[in-house]
Structure formats: structure tokens, C-alpha cells
Amino acid sequence: MGDVHHVPVRLIHAWTPVVHPGVLAPQINMAEEQRLHAQVLNHAARPIAEYPQVHVDTEVIIGRAAAALVDASSHAGLLVVPRHPPAETLGLRLGSVVHAALHHAHCPVAVVPVL
């Protein structure tokens, strides 16, 4: 963790709202959506609470996850991205966000499995 090297940890959660809600996507309450995404980020930050000496910044970004992570990587020493299990047995083993991070990040990338 960051306490060994005395470096801060920055957690980012990016999401893209539905621009044109319709039959399949009902009207969205943006304040409620932002609250829900903040909860996701806070849940991800829980394990770091075991290390109170580590400074953690959290940020919810409205935008494409891949772009947000690649942008954040330009100011990072290491970019850590989660690898979710593939939904299907065929096709890519890595999602598009992980793929973009691996190919476009400005720093080393660690891909960790989500349990």
C-alpha cells in the first residue's frame, strides 16, 4: 500500500449517464445516480481504512472510464484497474476499459481480479 512509500492513493470511479432516456432507460435522477456512484467508490475505499496513515483521495467522474483512467495515469506512478470475470467464455478476456488502460496509460498498469 501507499504507507510503505508514503505516497497518496487516488481512487476514481467514472460513469457515463444515459443521454437520451426512453422506453428502455427511464428518466434518470442525476443526484440519485451520483449518490449511488459515490457509494460504489466508498465501498471500494473500505479496505484502505485499515491503513489510516495512507492519504486517500476519492473522485467520481462523469465521463468514459477508459478516458478518465488514461488521463489520471499521466499523474500516477501506478494505475491499478480491476478485471471483472468475463461474462461469456468467448471473446475478449479483458474488458474495453482494461484494454484501453494497458495500451494508452502513461505509467505502469496493474490488473487485479475482482473476487
MARTIGU-247508 format. One record per residue (C-alpha): residue number from 1; residue in three letters; chain; y, z, x. Coordinates in Angstrom, 2 decimals. Example, Ala and Ser with C-alpha at 12.3 -4.5 7.8 and 13.67 -1.06 7.14 Angstrom:
residues 2
  num  residuo  cadena        v        w        u
    1      ALA       A    -4.50     7.80    12.30
    2      SER       A    -1.06     7.14    13.67
//
This chain:
residues 115
  num  residuo  cadena        v        w        u
    1      MET       A     0.00     0.00     0.00
    2      GLY       A     3.65    -0.10     0.93
    3      ASP       A     3.69     3.52     2.14
    4      VAL       A     1.90     2.65     5.39
    5      HIS       A     4.59     0.17     6.42
    6      HIS       A     7.45     1.77     4.46
    7      VAL       A     8.13    -1.41     2.51
    8      PRO       A     9.04    -1.63    -1.16
    9      VAL       A     6.78    -3.18    -3.76
   10      ARG       A     8.22    -5.61    -6.30
   11      LEU       A     6.23    -6.23    -9.48
   12      ILE       A     7.12    -9.30   -11.51
   13      HIS       A     5.91   -10.31   -14.94
   14      ALA       A     7.08   -13.72   -16.09
   15      TRP       A     6.61   -15.15   -19.55
   16      THR       A     7.78   -18.16   -21.48
   17      PRO       A     8.77   -17.73   -25.12
   18      VAL       A     7.78   -20.30   -27.70
   19      VAL       A    10.85   -22.52   -28.03
   20      HIS       A    10.06   -24.16   -31.35
   21      PRO       A     8.17   -21.76   -33.60
   22      GLY       A     6.43   -23.35   -36.54
   23      VAL       A     3.25   -23.13   -38.51
   24      LEU       A     1.08   -22.11   -35.57
   25      ALA       A     3.75   -19.97   -33.90
   26      PRO       A     5.64   -17.79   -36.38
   27      GLN       A     9.21   -16.64   -35.81
   28      ILE       A     9.44   -14.50   -32.72
   29      ASN       A    11.42   -11.31   -32.42
   30      MET       A    12.72   -11.61   -28.84
   31      ALA       A    13.49    -7.91   -28.49
   32      GLU       A     9.95    -7.03   -29.57
   33      GLU       A     8.49    -9.68   -27.24
   34      GLN       A    10.47    -8.32   -24.29
   35      ARG       A     9.32    -4.79   -25.11
   36      LEU       A     5.68    -5.92   -25.17
   37      HIS       A     6.02    -7.74   -21.85
   38      ALA       A     7.70    -4.68   -20.31
   39      GLN       A     4.66    -2.66   -21.42
   40      VAL       A     2.36    -5.13   -19.63
   41      LEU       A     4.39    -4.69   -16.45
   42      ASN       A     4.44    -0.90   -16.75
   43      HIS       A     0.66    -0.92   -17.20
   44      ALA       A     0.31    -2.98   -14.01
   45      ALA       A     2.50    -0.48   -12.14
   46      ARG       A     0.39     2.55   -13.09
   47      PRO       A    -1.86     2.60   -10.01
   48      ILE       A     1.19     2.71    -7.75
   49      ALA       A     2.20     6.02    -9.36
   50      GLU       A    -0.45     7.61    -7.13
   51      TYR       A     1.86     6.80    -4.21
   52      PRO       A     5.22     8.40    -5.07
   53      GLN       A     6.56     7.61    -1.59
   54      VAL       A     6.36     3.87    -2.34
   55      HIS       A     9.52     2.40    -3.80
   56      VAL       A     8.64     0.07    -6.69
   57      ASP       A    10.95    -2.40    -8.40
   58      THR       A     9.79    -4.00   -11.64
   59      GLU       A    11.23    -7.09   -13.23
   60      VAL       A    10.44    -9.01   -16.41
   61      ILE       A    11.46   -12.64   -16.05
   62      ILE       A    11.75   -15.13   -18.87
   63      GLY       A    10.51   -18.36   -17.35
   64      ARG       A     7.48   -20.06   -15.90
   65      ALA       A     5.26   -17.66   -13.98
   66      ALA       A     4.48   -20.09   -11.16
   67      ALA       A     8.14   -20.84   -10.52
   68      ALA       A     9.08   -17.15   -10.64
   69      LEU       A     6.40   -16.21    -8.12
   70      VAL       A     7.16   -19.05    -5.73
   71      ASP       A    10.83   -18.11    -5.88
   72      ALA       A    10.03   -14.43    -5.26
   73      SER       A     7.83   -15.37    -2.32
   74      SER       A    10.86   -16.55    -0.37
   75      HIS       A    11.92   -12.88    -0.03
   76      ALA       A     8.46   -11.34     0.39
   77      GLY       A     6.11   -10.51     3.22
   78      LEU       A     3.06   -10.94     0.98
   79      LEU       A     2.60   -12.36    -2.51
   80      VAL       A    -0.25   -10.79    -4.47
   81      VAL       A    -1.42   -12.70    -7.54
   82      PRO       A    -4.17   -11.76    -9.99
   83      ARG       A    -7.15   -14.00   -10.52
   84      HIS       A    -8.46   -13.74   -14.04
   85      PRO       A   -12.07   -14.75   -14.68
   86      PRO       A   -12.31   -18.40   -15.74
   87      ALA       A   -12.68   -18.89   -19.49
   88      GLU       A   -15.12   -21.75   -19.00
   89      THR       A   -17.79   -22.47   -16.45
   90      LEU       A   -16.44   -25.97   -15.82
   91      GLY       A   -13.08   -26.89   -14.40
   92      LEU       A   -10.76   -25.01   -12.08
   93      ARG       A   -11.84   -21.62   -10.83
   94      LEU       A    -8.21   -20.74   -10.21
   95      GLY       A    -5.53   -20.88   -12.86
   96      SER       A    -2.43   -23.04   -12.54
   97      VAL       A    -0.24   -20.08   -11.52
   98      VAL       A    -2.56   -19.05    -8.68
   99      HIS       A    -2.91   -22.68    -7.63
  100      ALA       A     0.89   -23.11    -7.50
  101      ALA       A     1.32   -19.87    -5.54
  102      LEU       A    -1.28   -20.89    -2.97
  103      HIS       A     0.29   -24.29    -2.43
  104      HIS       A     4.00   -23.51    -2.64
  105      ALA       A     4.58   -19.87    -1.65
  106      HIS       A     6.87   -19.15     1.30
  107      CYS       A     4.72   -16.25     2.55
  108      PRO       A     1.04   -15.35     2.77
  109      VAL       A    -0.74   -15.07    -0.61
  110      ALA       A    -3.48   -12.60    -1.56
  111      VAL       A    -5.50   -13.49    -4.65
  112      VAL       A    -7.15   -10.42    -6.16
  113      PRO       A    -9.65   -10.39    -9.01
  114      VAL       A    -8.73    -8.67   -12.25
  115      LEU       A   -11.52    -6.36   -13.28
//
